[in-house]
Amino acid sequence: MREPDAIFADPRQAALYDVFDDDRSDLDAYAAIVAELGARRVIDVGCGTGTLAVRLAGEGLSVIGVDPAAASLDVARAKPGADLVTWIHGDAPAAGEVRPPADLAVMTGNVAQVFLSDDDWCAATDAIHTALRPQGWFVFETRRPEVRDWLNWNIPPTRVALPDGRIAVVTRSVTDVSLPLVTFRGSTTIDDEVLWSTSTLRFRDRHEIERSLDGREFDVIDVRDAPDRPGKEHVFLAQRREGKRQPVSELT
């Protein structure tokens, strides 16, 4: 597994993540899915600064947050209610060590796309399979490559007010499109300091993902539209293959 991007691993940038991405209404859909599937024990793989993990724990669920970026976990642990979450510093395969088994594992945001090689993706999905109970659920989102949304990712220098009254100037530029990989670079300038972070995401189409999950002993039960990015993403609800397949319609 590659090292986490600086935006998550650099303590200076991790501390600003929730400031720049303060609208987390995208997590409402995941909280609803957790409730729909009746999950009581959840693993948040790539939990970042812990917004979803803390939210679910506050609703009375048993939650494990796993992330390879120690700086992001430091931010997560400082949040009110963070003591209700079990935090694990590790990459996705570390989820395979979670016991007892979970009802559901989730990857939000771009987490499912940080696995650039097939080997890394298979290692992550194998670990999640191990961490789930029989017929447990794996829920994640991924951007649709055919939409080519990276054409809209560039951000010109933009001023953002920080909680301490200072002004940050943020930028983002797509630097390389070599499908299935897309690379972009962002900067944050505060006073005279410039903080850089470079990220690469892998775009897998629906057929590729479904084929890969089938090969890792998951059944794709449903594929939904992401309500915060309609038409741009798929949300996969996959079930660990074990015994009789159980459609979502029988759970609601």
Helices and strands as residue ranges (DSSP letters): H 6-9, H 11-14, H 17-20, H 27-36, E 41-45, H 51-58, E 62-67, H 70-77, G 82-84, E 85-89, G 92-97, E 102-107, G 111-113, H 118-131, E 132-143, G 145-147, G 149-152, E 155-161, E 167-178, E 181-190, E 193-202, H 206-215, E 218-225, E 233-240, G 248-250
